[in-house]
Amino acid sequence: MSAKMGSADLKLGFIPLNDCAPLAVAEAKGFFAAEGLEVTLSREASWATVRDKVAVGALNGAHMLAPMILAASLGVGGEPTRLVTPMALNLNGSAITVSKALAQALRRLDPDGVAARTARPLARLIAARRELGSAPLTFAVVFAYSMHSYELRYWLAESGVDPDADVRLVVVPPPRMADQLRAGLIDGFCVGGPWGALASADGAGETLAYAADIWNDSPDKALGVNAAWAEANPEVLQALLRGLLRAADWCDRQGNRAELAAILATEAYVGAPADLVARSLEETEIVFHRRDASFPWVSHAAWFLSQMRRWGQLDPAVDIAAAAARVYRPDLFRTAAAAVGMDAPDRDGKLEQGFGDGRVFDLAAAADYAAGFKITRS
């Protein structure tokens, strides 16, 4: 492929997290170059900056929070911007971490609940603090429309903690989470690796639950691209997807994990000790390509929208299934996968299972699902 078809000089954004790995590896190992692409990766300071730069065309695409792509496309929290998701970037990968002092207090209240990785001990502590008139505990997430936010909310609410009434939720950029926990500015956080592992390693925190405990093989980040750019540059987009698919496959090969950790650890990407990156890759059970981790399941998008509906972020008039299908584009993925000899699912959605509470999500009943929890705003 000629590097000059369409717009071949690409600029892609990312946030320093383990799940930027497909982009980092595609650059570092030459998968982009092999497709004739000249790609500049831009390390960004916040998810809002990533969203806004993709919206105005300062970035052609980015490593993005999957729910943020949907929110931006629907105009939730701002002006609508047409974005599409032709590829997912990972499953699992994040964790809920609390301060060491809070973890010890929870263990004294309910050691079995802590061992089971539930929020049950936290619910008991919150009730006791309420009786004393204490201020609510503060938990940080990376963005209001993120898997981390919905993961934390799901975990809390399953044990009877109302995330909007019983605790205080704030937004903190991923690399600052551990510092804010150490400084006592927050009591806990939900974030992708390696930042939870960093807080645990330096003694500031303890991880209570992983994404895989809440929803095993849960989706998280995705490639988000400006829809107008994608439509104007279909061949370049396909080259980009081919490079990322090969990189994601490389990331999941066990013999490459030490090198992957070394690549991510550099200042160009995550900028954290390689041993902590390696540890967090294993602890969080992150997957980049196996088990169809790269496939943009429309049912994943619908689940994210169901959580926006559940927490009062989404207009009830929005057709969840239709909105999910407009943004998530498995057709674009299948074309790229076929070109590199990789299999892809022949259906766009599936029943989503593996939730810790035993629930099953059917995108055909997304609104009923959102309204079917004890704690909901829908």
C-alpha positions in Angstrom: 0.0 0.0 0.0 1.3 3.4 -0.8 1.9 5.6 2.2 0.5 8.6 0.3 -3.1 7.4 -0.4 -5.6 9.6 1.4 -4.1 11.1 4.6 -1.2 8.7 5.4 0.5 10.8 8.1 -1.6 10.0 11.1 -1.7 11.4 14.6 -3.2 9.2 17.2 -3.7 10.1 20.9 -3.3 8.0 23.9 -3.3 8.1 27.7 -0.4 6.4 29.6 -2.1 3.1 30.6 -1.3 -0.5 29.9 -4.2 -0.7 27.5 -2.6 1.7 25.0 -0.4 -1.4 24.3 -1.7 -2.1 20.7 -0.8 1.5 19.7 2.6 1.5 21.5 3.6 -1.9 20.0 2.4 -1.0 16.5 4.8 1.9 16.6 7.7 0.3 18.5 7.7 -3.0 16.6 7.1 -1.5 13.2 3.5 -2.8 12.5 2.4 0.7 11.4 5.5 1.1 9.2 4.8 -2.3 7.6 1.5 -0.9 6.4 3.1 2.1 4.8 1.8 4.4 7.6 3.7 7.3 9.3 2.0 7.5 12.7 2.8 10.0 15.4 1.5 8.9 18.8 0.6 11.9 21.1 0.6 11.3 24.8 -2.3 13.3 26.2 -3.0 14.7 29.7 -6.7 13.9 30.1 -9.5 12.0 28.4 -11.4 15.3 27.8 -8.4 16.5 25.8 -8.4 13.3 23.8 -12.1 13.6 23.0 -11.9 17.2 22.0 -8.8 16.7 19.8 -10.4 13.9 17.9 -13.6 15.9 17.5 -11.9 18.9 15.9 -9.5 16.8 13.8 -6.3 17.6 15.7 -6.1 13.8 16.2 -7.3 11.4 13.5 -8.1 8.9 16.2 -7.2 7.7 19.6 -7.0 5.1 22.3 -10.3 6.1 24.0 -12.7 5.2 26.8 -15.3 3.2 24.9 -18.3 4.8 26.7 -16.8 8.3 26.0 -16.9 7.6 22.2 -20.6 6.8 22.6 -21.3 9.8 24.8 -19.6 12.1 22.4 -21.4 10.7 19.4 -24.8 11.2 21.1 -24.0 14.6 22.5 -24.1 13.4 26.1 -22.2 16.0 28.2 -21.5 18.3 25.2 -22.0 18.9 21.5 -22.5 15.8 19.4 -19.5 14.7 17.4 -19.7 11.8 14.9 -17.2 9.2 16.0 -16.9 5.5 15.1 -15.3 2.5 16.8 -13.9 0.0 14.2 -11.9 -1.9 16.8 -11.8 -2.6 20.5 -8.4 -2.5 22.4 -8.8 -4.7 25.4 -10.8 -6.8 27.9 -10.3 -6.5 31.6 -7.3 -4.4 32.8 -8.6 -2.2 35.6 -9.0 -2.4 39.3 -10.6 -0.8 42.4 -8.0 0.3 44.9 -8.4 1.9 48.3 -6.1 3.5 50.9 -4.3 1.1 53.2 -6.1 2.5 56.2 -9.5 2.0 54.6 -8.6 -1.5 53.5 -7.6 -2.3 57.1 -10.9 -0.8 58.5 -12.9 -2.9 56.0 -11.1 -6.1 56.9 -11.9 -5.5 60.6 -15.6 -5.1 59.8 -16.0 -8.0 57.4 -12.9 -10.0 56.4 -15.0 -12.5 54.4 -16.5 -9.7 52.4 -13.0 -8.3 51.6 -11.7 -11.7 50.7 -14.7 -12.1 48.3 -13.9 -8.8 46.7 -17.3 -7.4 47.4 -18.3 -3.9 48.6 -20.3 -5.4 51.5 -17.7 -4.2 54.1 -17.8 -0.8 52.6 -21.5 -0.6 52.9 -21.3 -1.4 56.6 -18.6 1.2 57.1 -20.6 3.9 55.3 -23.6 3.2 57.4 -21.5 3.5 60.6 -19.9 6.8 59.4 -23.4 8.1 58.6 -24.5 7.5 62.1 -21.5 9.5 63.3 -22.2 12.4 60.9 -18.8 11.8 59.1 -18.2 13.2 55.6 -18.7 10.8 52.7 -15.7 8.8 51.4 -14.3 10.1 48.2 -13.6 7.8 45.2 -12.0 8.8 41.9 -12.7 7.7 38.4 -11.0 8.8 35.2 -14.1 10.2 33.5 -17.9 10.3 34.0 -18.4 8.2 30.8 -16.0 5.4 31.4 -15.9 1.7 32.1 -14.2 2.6 35.4 -17.1 4.8 36.4 -19.7 2.1 35.5 -17.5 -0.6 37.0 -17.2 1.2 40.3 -20.9 2.1 40.4 -21.9 -1.5 39.6 -19.6 -2.9 42.4 -20.9 -0.4 45.0 -24.6 -0.7 44.1 -24.5 -4.5 44.2 -23.8 -4.2 47.9 -26.4 -1.5 48.5 -24.1 1.6 48.3 -25.7 4.3 46.3 -22.8 5.9 44.3 -24.6 9.2 44.0 -25.7 9.5 47.6 -23.5 7.5 49.8 -20.0 8.4 48.5 -18.4 11.3 46.6 -17.2 10.6 43.1 -14.5 12.8 41.5 -12.5 12.7 38.3 -8.7 12.4 38.4 -6.4 11.6 35.5 -5.0 8.1 35.7 -1.3 8.9 36.4 -2.3 11.1 39.3 -4.5 8.5 41.1 -1.7 7.0 43.3 -0.4 10.4 44.3 -3.8 11.6 45.3 -4.4 8.4 47.3 -1.1 8.8 49.1 -1.9 12.4 49.9 -5.2 11.5 51.4 -7.2 13.5 48.9 -9.2 10.5 47.9 -10.0 7.3 49.7 -10.0 5.0 46.6 -10.1 4.9 42.9 -10.9 2.7 39.9 -8.4 2.9 37.0 -6.5 0.8 34.5 -3.1 -0.6 35.1 -0.4 0.0 36.1 -1.6 2.7 38.5 -3.4 0.5 41.0 -0.3 -1.7 41.2 1.8 1.3 41.8 -0.3 2.4 44.7 -0.1 -1.1 46.2 3.7 -1.4 45.6 4.5 1.8 47.4 2.3 1.0 50.4 -0.4 3.6 49.8 -3.1 1.3 48.7 -4.6 -2.1 48.4 -6.6 -3.5 45.5 -10.0 -4.8 46.5 -11.5 -5.9 43.2 -10.5 -6.3 39.6 -12.6 -5.7 36.5 -12.7 -9.5 36.0 -14.4 -9.9 39.4 -17.2 -7.6 38.4 -17.6 -8.6 34.8 -15.1 -11.2 33.5 -13.8 -10.2 30.0 -15.4 -6.8 30.4 -14.7 -4.3 27.6 -12.8 -1.1 28.3 -10.9 0.9 25.7 -11.5 1.2 22.0 -10.1 2.9 18.9 -12.2 6.0 18.3 -11.9 7.8 15.0 -13.5 10.9 13.6 -16.3 9.5 11.3 -15.7 12.2 8.6 -12.0 11.3 8.5 -12.9 7.6 8.3 -15.3 8.1 5.5 -12.7 10.2 3.5 -9.8 7.8 4.1 -11.2 4.2 4.0 -7.9 2.7 2.7 -5.8 4.4 5.3 -8.2 3.4 8.1 -8.0 -0.2 6.9 -4.2 0.0 7.0 -4.4 1.4 10.5 -6.6 -1.5 11.6 -4.3 -4.1 10.0 -1.4 -2.7 11.9 -3.2 -2.6 15.2 -4.6 -6.1 14.8 -1.1 -7.5 14.3 0.1 -5.5 17.3 -2.7 -6.7 19.5 -2.0 -10.3 18.5 1.7 -9.8 19.3 0.7 -8.3 22.8 -1.2 -11.5 23.7 1.6 -13.9 23.0 3.0 -15.1 26.3 6.6 -15.1 25.1 6.3 -11.3 24.4 5.0 -10.2 27.7 8.4 -9.2 29.2 9.2 -7.2 26.1 5.7 -5.7 26.2 6.2 -4.5 29.8 9.6 -3.0 28.8 8.0 -1.1 25.9 5.2 0.2 27.9 7.5 1.2 30.8 9.4 3.8 28.7 8.6 7.5 29.1 7.3 7.5 25.6 4.3 5.4 26.6 3.3 4.7 30.3 6.5 5.8 32.2 6.3 3.4 35.1 8.7 0.7 36.4 8.8 -2.3 34.1 8.3 -4.8 36.9 5.1 -3.0 38.0 3.8 -2.9 34.5 4.5 -6.6 34.1 2.8 -7.3 37.5 -0.3 -5.3 36.6 -0.6 -7.0 33.2 -0.9 -10.3 35.0 -3.0 -9.2 38.0 -5.6 -7.5 36.0 -5.9 -10.4 33.5 -5.8 -7.9 30.6 -6.4 -9.3 27.1 -5.7 -7.5 23.9 -6.6 -9.9 21.1 -7.5 -13.4 22.4 -11.2 -14.2 23.0 -12.2 -11.7 20.4 -10.9 -8.9 22.5 -10.3 -6.7 19.5 -13.8 -7.1 18.1 -16.1 -4.1 18.5 -19.2 -6.0 19.8 -22.4 -3.9 19.4 -23.6 -5.6 22.5 -20.7 -4.1 24.4 -21.7 -0.7 23.2 -25.3 -1.3 24.2 -24.3 -2.4 27.7 -22.4 0.9 28.1 -25.5 2.8 27.0 -27.6 0.8 29.4 -25.4 2.0 32.2 -25.8 5.6 31.0 -29.5 5.0 31.1 -29.3 3.4 34.5 -27.5 6.4 36.0 -29.6 9.1 34.4 -27.0 10.2 31.9 -28.9 9.2 28.8 -32.3 10.5 27.5 -34.8 7.6 27.8 -35.9 8.3 24.3 -32.6 7.1 22.8 -32.9 3.8 21.0 -30.0 2.0 22.6 -29.6 -0.8 20.0 -29.7 1.7 17.1 -27.3 4.1 18.7 -24.8 1.3 19.5 -24.9 0.1 15.9 -24.3 3.6 14.5 -21.0 3.9 16.4 -19.6 0.4 16.7 -18.6 -0.9 13.2 -17.8 -4.6 13.1 -18.0 -4.5 9.3 -14.9 -2.3 9.2 -13.1 -4.7 11.6 -14.0 -7.8 9.5 -12.5 -6.3 6.4 -9.2 -5.7 8.1 -9.2 -9.1 9.9 -9.8 -10.9 6.6 -6.9 -9.1 5.0 -4.5 -10.3 7.7 -5.9 -13.8 7.8 -7.6 -13.5 11.2 -11.0 -14.9 12.1 -13.8 -12.5 13.2 -17.2 -13.3 14.7 -20.0 -13.4 12.1 -22.5 -11.7 14.3 -22.4 -8.2 15.7 -23.8 -8.9 19.2 -24.2 -11.6 21.7 -25.6 -12.3 25.2 -23.2 -10.7 27.6 -22.4 -13.0 30.6 -19.7 -13.4 33.2 -21.0 -10.8 35.6 -20.2 -11.4 39.2 -23.9 -11.0 40.2 -25.0 -13.6 37.7 -26.9 -11.3 35.5 -27.1 -11.6 31.7 -27.3 -8.7 29.3 -29.4 -8.9 26.2 -29.1 -5.8 23.9 -32.7 -6.4 22.8 -33.8 -5.7 26.3 -31.3 -3.0 27.3 -33.8 -0.5 28.7 -35.5 -3.1 30.9 -32.0 -4.3 32.1 -31.1 -0.7 33.1 -34.3 -0.3 35.1 -34.0 -3.7 36.7 -31.5 -2.9 39.4 -32.4 -2.0 43.0 -30.3 1.2 42.7 -31.0 3.0 39.4 -31.8 6.5 38.1 -33.6 5.2 35.0 
